[in-house]
Amino acid sequence: MDETWHIVWFTLGSALLSMVVILPIGLPLAWLLARKEWPGKSIVETIIALPLVMPPVATGLILLKVAGRRGFIGSFLHEHFDMDIIFTWRAVVLALAVMSFPLLVRSLRVALEGVSPRLEGVARTLGASPLRVFFTVTLPLAARGIIAGVVLAFARALGEFGATVLIAGNIPGRTSTLAVSTYLYIQLGQDDAAWKLVAISISFAFVAVWLSEWLGRKQRVTV
Protein backbone atom coordinates (compact mmCIF):
# COMPACT_ATOMS: atom_id res chain seq x y z
CA MET A 1 0.00 0.00 0.00
CA ASP A 2 2.87 2.39 0.76
CA GLU A 3 4.27 1.83 -2.72
CA THR A 4 0.86 2.41 -4.28
CA TRP A 5 0.38 5.74 -2.56
CA HIS A 6 3.93 6.80 -3.35
CA ILE A 7 3.11 6.23 -7.02
CA VAL A 8 -0.14 8.17 -6.65
CA TRP A 9 1.44 11.17 -4.94
CA PHE A 10 4.39 11.21 -7.32
CA THR A 11 2.03 11.22 -10.31
CA LEU A 12 -0.13 13.96 -8.83
CA GLY A 13 2.90 16.08 -7.98
CA SER A 14 4.45 15.62 -11.43
CA ALA A 15 1.18 16.47 -13.18
CA LEU A 16 0.72 19.56 -11.01
CA LEU A 17 4.28 20.71 -11.69
CA SER A 18 3.76 20.19 -15.42
CA MET A 19 0.72 22.52 -15.23
CA VAL A 20 2.83 25.14 -13.45
CA VAL A 21 5.36 24.90 -16.29
CA ILE A 22 2.99 25.08 -19.26
CA LEU A 23 0.28 27.47 -18.02
CA PRO A 24 2.43 30.66 -18.24
CA ILE A 25 3.30 29.64 -21.82
CA GLY A 26 -0.09 28.30 -22.86
CA LEU A 27 -2.21 31.23 -21.68
CA PRO A 28 -0.56 34.02 -23.72
CA LEU A 29 -0.23 31.66 -26.68
CA ALA A 30 -3.94 30.81 -26.49
CA TRP A 31 -4.73 34.54 -26.36
CA LEU A 32 -2.65 35.19 -29.47
CA LEU A 33 -4.43 32.38 -31.32
CA ALA A 34 -7.84 33.58 -30.15
CA ARG A 35 -7.46 37.31 -30.74
CA LYS A 36 -4.78 37.93 -33.38
CA GLU A 37 -4.13 37.13 -37.02
CA TRP A 38 -0.48 36.86 -38.04
CA PRO A 39 1.65 35.13 -40.68
CA GLY A 40 2.35 31.50 -39.90
CA LYS A 41 -0.52 31.20 -37.43
CA SER A 42 -1.85 28.01 -39.04
CA ILE A 43 1.60 26.45 -38.93
CA VAL A 44 1.94 27.22 -35.21
CA GLU A 45 -1.54 25.78 -34.58
CA THR A 46 -0.55 22.61 -36.44
CA ILE A 47 2.71 22.20 -34.53
CA ILE A 48 0.94 22.68 -31.19
CA ALA A 49 -1.65 20.04 -32.10
CA LEU A 50 0.86 17.43 -33.26
CA PRO A 51 1.23 15.60 -29.90
CA LEU A 52 -2.54 15.05 -29.91
CA VAL A 53 -2.44 13.04 -33.13
CA MET A 54 1.08 11.60 -33.19
CA PRO A 55 1.78 8.26 -31.49
CA PRO A 56 2.92 9.14 -27.94
CA VAL A 57 6.03 7.00 -28.37
CA ALA A 58 6.98 9.11 -31.41
CA THR A 59 6.75 12.23 -29.27
CA GLY A 60 8.77 10.45 -26.61
CA LEU A 61 11.45 9.55 -29.14
CA ILE A 62 11.73 13.21 -30.19
CA LEU A 63 12.01 14.26 -26.54
CA LEU A 64 14.65 11.57 -26.02
CA LYS A 65 16.63 13.04 -28.90
CA VAL A 66 16.49 16.68 -27.76
CA ALA A 67 16.66 16.12 -23.98
CA GLY A 68 19.37 13.44 -23.94
CA ARG A 69 22.97 14.33 -23.25
CA ARG A 70 23.63 14.64 -26.98
CA GLY A 71 20.51 16.71 -27.61
CA PHE A 72 20.69 20.50 -27.61
CA ILE A 73 18.57 20.87 -24.46
CA GLY A 74 20.12 17.97 -22.58
CA SER A 75 23.69 18.87 -23.47
CA PHE A 76 23.16 22.51 -22.46
CA LEU A 77 21.74 21.58 -19.06
CA HIS A 78 24.41 18.96 -18.42
CA GLU A 79 27.25 21.28 -19.42
CA HIS A 80 26.12 24.40 -17.59
CA PHE A 81 24.14 23.03 -14.64
CA ASP A 82 25.38 19.42 -14.38
CA MET A 83 21.73 18.40 -14.68
CA ASP A 84 20.34 15.39 -16.51
CA ILE A 85 16.76 14.97 -17.69
CA ILE A 86 16.42 11.47 -19.11
CA PHE A 87 15.34 8.78 -16.61
CA THR A 88 14.79 11.32 -13.82
CA TRP A 89 11.68 12.96 -12.37
CA ARG A 90 12.39 15.88 -14.70
CA ALA A 91 11.77 13.57 -17.67
CA VAL A 92 8.38 12.67 -16.21
CA VAL A 93 7.41 16.33 -15.84
CA LEU A 94 8.68 17.07 -19.36
CA ALA A 95 6.66 14.24 -20.89
CA LEU A 96 3.49 15.20 -19.02
CA ALA A 97 3.92 18.86 -19.96
CA VAL A 98 4.47 18.21 -23.66
CA MET A 99 1.61 15.72 -23.98
CA SER A 100 -0.93 17.88 -22.14
CA PHE A 101 0.13 21.22 -23.65
CA PRO A 102 -1.98 20.95 -26.85
CA LEU A 103 -5.14 20.18 -24.88
CA LEU A 104 -4.44 23.07 -22.53
CA VAL A 105 -3.95 25.57 -25.36
CA ARG A 106 -7.08 24.41 -27.22
CA SER A 107 -9.22 24.63 -24.08
CA LEU A 108 -7.86 28.06 -23.11
CA ARG A 109 -8.35 29.33 -26.64
CA VAL A 110 -12.02 28.31 -26.60
CA ALA A 111 -12.47 30.00 -23.20
CA LEU A 112 -10.89 33.25 -24.42
CA GLU A 113 -12.88 33.22 -27.66
CA GLY A 114 -16.02 33.06 -25.55
CA VAL A 115 -15.35 36.54 -24.19
CA SER A 116 -16.99 39.24 -26.30
CA PRO A 117 -14.41 41.55 -27.94
CA ARG A 118 -16.94 44.37 -27.51
CA LEU A 119 -16.46 44.27 -23.74
CA GLU A 120 -12.72 44.53 -24.21
CA GLY A 121 -13.25 47.38 -26.66
CA VAL A 122 -15.35 49.30 -24.14
CA ALA A 123 -12.59 48.98 -21.56
CA ARG A 124 -10.02 50.27 -24.04
CA THR A 125 -12.17 53.28 -24.91
CA LEU A 126 -12.16 54.14 -21.20
CA GLY A 127 -8.38 54.35 -21.30
CA ALA A 128 -7.40 50.90 -20.07
CA SER A 129 -4.15 49.50 -21.46
CA PRO A 130 -4.24 46.15 -23.31
CA LEU A 131 -2.58 44.46 -20.34
CA ARG A 132 -5.09 45.92 -17.92
CA VAL A 133 -7.96 44.89 -20.20
CA PHE A 134 -6.64 41.35 -20.21
CA PHE A 135 -6.34 41.09 -16.44
CA THR A 136 -9.48 43.01 -15.48
CA VAL A 137 -11.91 42.04 -18.25
CA THR A 138 -10.79 39.07 -20.36
CA LEU A 139 -9.29 36.91 -17.63
CA PRO A 140 -12.15 37.23 -15.11
CA LEU A 141 -14.79 36.50 -17.77
CA ALA A 142 -12.86 33.50 -19.09
CA ALA A 143 -11.75 32.28 -15.65
CA ARG A 144 -14.11 29.30 -15.38
CA GLY A 145 -13.25 28.11 -18.87
CA ILE A 146 -9.55 28.52 -18.17
CA ILE A 147 -9.82 26.51 -14.96
CA ALA A 148 -11.79 23.86 -16.84
CA GLY A 149 -9.02 23.66 -19.43
CA VAL A 150 -6.34 23.37 -16.78
CA VAL A 151 -8.27 20.58 -15.04
CA LEU A 152 -8.72 18.71 -18.33
CA ALA A 153 -5.02 19.06 -19.19
CA PHE A 154 -4.14 17.94 -15.66
CA ALA A 155 -6.26 14.81 -16.17
CA ARG A 156 -4.47 14.17 -19.47
CA ALA A 157 -1.14 14.43 -17.69
CA LEU A 158 -2.22 11.94 -15.04
CA GLY A 159 -2.92 9.32 -17.70
CA GLU A 160 0.12 9.88 -19.89
CA PHE A 161 2.06 6.69 -20.73
CA GLY A 162 3.77 6.47 -24.12
CA ALA A 163 6.19 9.39 -23.99
CA THR A 164 6.81 8.94 -20.27
CA VAL A 165 7.89 5.32 -20.43
CA LEU A 166 10.30 6.14 -23.25
CA ILE A 167 12.19 9.03 -21.66
CA ALA A 168 11.69 8.31 -17.95
CA GLY A 169 11.29 4.54 -17.78
CA ASN A 170 9.91 3.01 -14.61
CA ILE A 171 12.46 3.42 -11.83
CA PRO A 172 10.81 2.53 -8.49
CA GLY A 173 10.69 5.52 -6.20
CA ARG A 174 11.96 7.87 -8.90
CA THR A 175 9.91 7.82 -12.12
CA SER A 176 7.00 5.45 -11.44
CA THR A 177 3.68 6.98 -12.51
CA LEU A 178 0.16 5.54 -12.39
CA ALA A 179 0.06 4.60 -16.08
CA VAL A 180 3.58 3.19 -16.29
CA SER A 181 3.25 1.24 -13.04
CA THR A 182 -0.08 -0.23 -14.15
CA TYR A 183 1.58 -1.54 -17.30
CA LEU A 184 4.48 -2.99 -15.30
CA TYR A 185 2.17 -4.76 -12.85
CA ILE A 186 0.28 -6.34 -15.74
CA GLN A 187 3.56 -7.49 -17.29
CA LEU A 188 4.59 -9.04 -13.97
CA GLY A 189 1.23 -10.74 -13.53
CA GLN A 190 0.37 -8.66 -10.44
CA ASP A 191 -3.22 -8.07 -11.47
CA ASP A 192 -4.48 -7.04 -8.02
CA ALA A 193 -1.93 -4.23 -7.79
CA ALA A 194 -2.69 -3.18 -11.37
CA TRP A 195 -6.44 -3.03 -10.69
CA LYS A 196 -5.85 -0.83 -7.65
CA LEU A 197 -4.04 1.68 -9.82
CA VAL A 198 -6.74 1.40 -12.49
CA ALA A 199 -9.43 2.17 -9.91
CA ILE A 200 -7.49 5.18 -8.66
CA SER A 201 -6.89 6.40 -12.23
CA ILE A 202 -10.58 6.08 -13.10
CA SER A 203 -11.54 8.01 -9.95
CA PHE A 204 -9.16 10.87 -10.78
CA ALA A 205 -10.29 10.93 -14.41
CA PHE A 206 -13.99 10.94 -13.50
CA VAL A 207 -13.61 13.82 -11.04
CA ALA A 208 -11.45 15.84 -13.44
CA VAL A 209 -13.74 15.40 -16.46
CA TRP A 210 -16.88 16.08 -14.39
CA LEU A 211 -15.33 19.23 -12.91
CA SER A 212 -14.17 20.41 -16.33
CA GLU A 213 -17.63 19.90 -17.83
CA TRP A 214 -19.32 21.64 -14.91
CA LEU A 215 -17.01 24.63 -15.14
CA GLY A 216 -17.47 24.71 -18.91
CA ARG A 217 -21.24 24.92 -18.54
CA LYS A 218 -20.89 27.68 -15.96
CA GLN A 219 -18.58 29.55 -18.35
CA ARG A 220 -21.14 29.40 -21.19
CA VAL A 221 -23.92 30.57 -18.90
CA THR A 222 -21.81 33.46 -17.55
CA VAL A 223 -20.72 34.66 -20.98
Secondary structure, DSSP 8 states (H G I E B T S, - for coil): -HHHHHHHHHHHHHHHHHHHHHHHHHHHHHHHHHH---TTHHHHHHHHHHHHHS-HHHHHHHHHHHHSTTSHHHHHHHHHH----TTSHHHHHHHHHHHHHHHHHHHHHHHHHTS-HHHHHHHHHTT--HHHHIIIIIHHHHHHHHHHHHHHHHHHHHT--HHHHHHT---TTTT--HHHHHHHHHHTT-HHHHHHHHHHHHHHHHHHHHHHHHHHHHHHHH-
